[in-house]
Amino acid sequence: MNPHSHAGALAQPAPAAPTLPHTAQHDPALDTIYRRIGWRLMPILLLAQVLAYLDRVNIGTAKLQMAADLGLSATAYGLGAGIFFVGYFFCEVPSNLLLHRLGARTWIARIMVSWGLLSAAMGWVQSTTGFYVLRFLLGVAEAGFFPGIVLYLTYWFPAHRRGRMTTLFMSATAVAGIVGGPLSGWILAAFDGQLGHAGWRWMFVLEGLPSALVGVLVFLLLPSRPREVRWLGADALARLEADLAQAAPPQARVHRAADVLNGSVMLFALIYFLLLAGLYGVSFWLPSVIRADGIASTVTVGWLSAAPYAVAMVAMNVVARQADKRRNWGTLVGSSALVAGVAFCVSALAMDQLVPAMVALTIASAGILSALPLFWNLPTARLDGVAAAAGIGFINAIGNLSGFVSPFAIGWLTDLTHTATAGVGLLGASAMLAGVLTLVYGRQTRRP
């Protein structure tokens, strides 16, 4: 067999949506099976993602106290917030391949325990160098978690059901934003000075240790593959495996890791990079933007930071339901990104007016968080097996480098211009470019 045959197949236009058998859409027995799977798997995955995102971005709230204690400039903070993603980048693909080999339960549990302990250790950091080192190690520890879950969901749900499941999973990102801002702000205020320690130190400890504990629960409760569970039964397992096998278009799949690095995957990585720039820009800088508009209370800052995520959680699930129903994932990814880009630009122009800026940032957050989970329907329709493990890991690794570039760029522009306007405008340009590239990709791959 030609070793490049799979890569060649990938380079050809892929169908816009797989042609699914009638039973995959309308069989009540299959609906019952997938509901049972969802109720068994999703609660613990949602909890894990809430903690993952909270431990990743609570640095934004901690900055309100930590920057003064450690003597961090905006540029130094942006570098520390972003260096997480350097460690994340180097370990992402190896971590995802190990998950594929060792099993989701063992590897996701390892990831959660290690990142929880490192996040809690941030409470003892004493210098800028220590801040950089721990953020880098936190990225190494967490590498593979999100793409591992994306890969894991392909083991249990076909494409026409996976959009809603991926969006439900990523709703936990919005939940983390809703809960995390007020929680972190409250800890900063309530625990400041307790036992002689600043509130931001308590925040890292109290929000980091639960991740390690949930990692233990993952090891005890989460099955790696459908064949490992008894609660499905033999007949339900057979129906599930048959449905998964026939739902994906074989001609669009790539199976070998060696065939992954091609133009389409590179394009996916670029689009994901641009989308995540908007998400991390909001996550790391929203508390500072609110503070700059004259809000002094850390609790109030926390509550205001939660508002965009509350709206986004509703919007992203409405959009996902429509996308799975119409199977136009690419169109909705592109249009959501364009809406976010315009909203970022509006918020940049209204940066000195709290209400208009918050409304625009809320719309931008809803657009970005609607686009991100549906995006994963595009590469997972093209990759399978170990190629999926490598490809998803690669796309996520490249994409998450924006978590380094975006905060650092905004910090540098803020120091340079003494306002966040230019940095937020950069987020708008990134989101709009992501939207255009996705829509162009969709037109090129649409079935005649």
Secondary structure, DSSP 8 states (H G I E B T S, - for coil): --TTHHHHHHHS---SS----HHHHH-HHHHHHHHHHHHHHHHHHHHHHHHHHHHHHTHHHHHHHHHHHHT--HHHHHHHHHHHHHHHHHHHHHHHHHHHHH-HHHHHHHHHHHHHHHHHHGGG--SHHHHHHHHHHHHHHHTTHHHHHHHHHHTT--HHHHHHHHHHHHHHHHHHHHHHHHHHHHHHHHSTTGGG--HHHHHHHHHHHHHHHHHHHHHHH--SSGGG-SSS-HHHHHHHHHHHHHHS-GGG-B--GGG--SHHHHHHHHHHHHHHHHHHHHHHHHHHHHHHTT---HHHHHHHHHHHHHHHHHHHHHHHHHHHHHT-HHHHHHHHHHHHHHHHHHHHHTTTSHHHHHHHHHHHHHHHHHHHHHHTHHHHTTB-HHHHHHHHHHHHHHHHTHHHHHHHHHHHHHHHHSSSHHHHHHHHHHHHHHHHHHHHHHHHHS--
